[in-house]
Amino acid sequence: MIELTGPQNPTSADVAAAFSRRLGRPVAVHEAQLADVVPTFTSFGVSEAVARLYAEIYAGFREGIVAVENRADIVRGRIDLDEGFAASGCTSM
């Protein structure tokens, strides 16, 4: 396995800041509540059983019970968030 990633590991706040710069207006990070996972996923057409599984895994990540086991070789690119958003055509609205 090979994991392709950028030059850094950005946080949610880093991504919001890059969007803010690109859009020319503030973008804030809002963490979704676990209670909203099932209704949100079922509104997309996901079955309730599968939506509950997603809620369980999200809870596991937040509680530190579930962690990504990195067995992949990591290949880091050179394009940062700002360059990536620019290349994607992300512009102010």
C-alpha positions as CSV (number, residue, x, y, z in Angstrom):
1,M,0.0,0.0,0.0
2,I,1.1,3.6,-0.7
3,E,-0.5,6.6,1.1
4,L,-0.4,9.7,-1.0
5,T,-0.5,12.9,1.0
6,G,0.6,16.5,1.0
7,P,3.7,18.0,2.5
8,Q,2.0,18.4,6.0
9,N,-0.8,16.8,7.9
10,P,-3.3,19.7,8.2
11,T,-5.8,20.0,11.0
12,S,-9.4,21.0,10.4
13,A,-8.4,24.5,11.5
14,D,-5.7,24.6,8.8
15,V,-8.2,23.6,6.1
16,A,-10.7,26.2,7.3
17,A,-7.9,28.9,7.3
18,A,-6.9,27.9,3.7
19,F,-10.6,28.1,2.6
20,S,-10.9,31.5,4.3
21,R,-7.9,32.8,2.4
22,R,-9.2,31.4,-0.9
23,L,-12.8,32.6,-0.5
24,G,-11.9,36.0,1.1
25,R,-14.2,35.5,4.0
26,P,-14.2,33.6,7.3
27,V,-14.7,29.9,7.4
28,A,-15.2,28.3,10.8
29,V,-14.8,24.7,11.9
30,H,-17.9,23.2,13.5
31,E,-17.6,19.7,14.9
32,A,-20.8,17.6,14.2
33,Q,-22.5,16.0,17.1
34,L,-22.5,12.2,17.2
35,A,-26.2,12.3,17.6
36,D,-26.5,13.8,14.1
37,V,-24.6,11.0,12.3
38,V,-27.5,8.6,11.9
39,P,-30.1,11.1,10.8
40,T,-27.7,12.8,8.4
41,F,-26.5,9.5,6.8
42,T,-30.1,8.1,6.5
43,S,-31.1,11.4,4.8
44,F,-28.5,10.5,2.2
45,G,-30.2,7.2,1.6
46,V,-27.8,5.1,3.8
47,S,-29.6,2.4,5.8
48,E,-30.1,3.0,9.5
49,A,-27.9,-0.1,10.3
50,V,-25.0,1.2,8.3
51,A,-25.5,4.7,9.6
52,R,-25.2,3.4,13.2
53,L,-22.0,1.6,12.3
54,Y,-20.5,4.9,11.1
55,A,-21.7,6.6,14.3
56,E,-19.9,3.8,16.3
57,I,-16.6,4.2,14.4
58,Y,-16.7,8.0,14.7
59,A,-17.3,7.6,18.5
60,G,-14.3,5.2,18.6
61,F,-12.0,7.7,16.9
62,R,-13.1,10.5,19.2
63,E,-12.6,8.4,22.3
64,G,-9.2,7.1,21.1
65,I,-10.5,3.5,20.9
66,V,-10.0,3.3,17.1
67,A,-6.8,4.4,15.5
68,V,-5.5,4.2,12.0
69,E,-2.8,1.6,11.7
70,N,-0.3,2.9,9.2
71,R,1.2,0.1,7.3
72,A,1.5,2.0,4.1
73,D,4.6,3.7,2.6
74,I,3.9,7.4,2.7
75,V,4.7,9.5,-0.4
76,R,4.4,13.2,0.3
77,G,3.6,15.6,-2.5
78,R,4.8,19.2,-2.7
79,I,1.4,21.0,-3.1
80,D,0.1,22.7,0.1
81,L,-3.6,23.4,0.8
82,D,-3.5,26.9,-0.8
83,E,-2.0,25.6,-4.0
84,G,-4.4,22.6,-4.1
85,F,-7.5,24.8,-3.6
86,A,-6.2,27.2,-6.4
87,A,-5.7,24.3,-8.7
88,S,-9.2,22.9,-8.0
89,G,-10.8,26.1,-9.2
90,C,-12.1,27.0,-5.7
91,T,-13.0,30.7,-6.0
92,S,-14.9,33.2,-4.0
93,M,-18.6,33.2,-4.4
